[in-house]
Amino acid sequence: MVDLRPGGEWTAHFPNGSTGGGTILSFIPQQEMVISAMAPDKFPNVRAQRTTAKFHFEARGESTLVQLTQTGWKTGDEWEKAYEYLAVGNAQ
């Protein structure tokens, strides 16, 4: 689910029934979207603190290049596990 407007909420469903989500911070159609990202509930400390993800969209003929920059990562075992988990899913 995505309420695509500043202040709108979005939800993602991960394998094994876990959910993540957050808030749309800004949206410029066909250019970029910035979100507050809440990690899956299997990473409670990361989930509570959130990260910020910026998606930049660039038209490339019949396709679109999507570049993701995600900031706000911290150090520690749970943060590293969450990063690895999300890197695989985000690549898909």
Secondary structure, DSSP 8 states (H G I E B T S, - for coil): -B--STT-EEEEE-GGG-EEEEEEEEEETTTEEEEEEE--TTSHHHHHH-EEEEEEEEEETTEEEEEEEEE----SHHHHHHHHHHHHHHH-
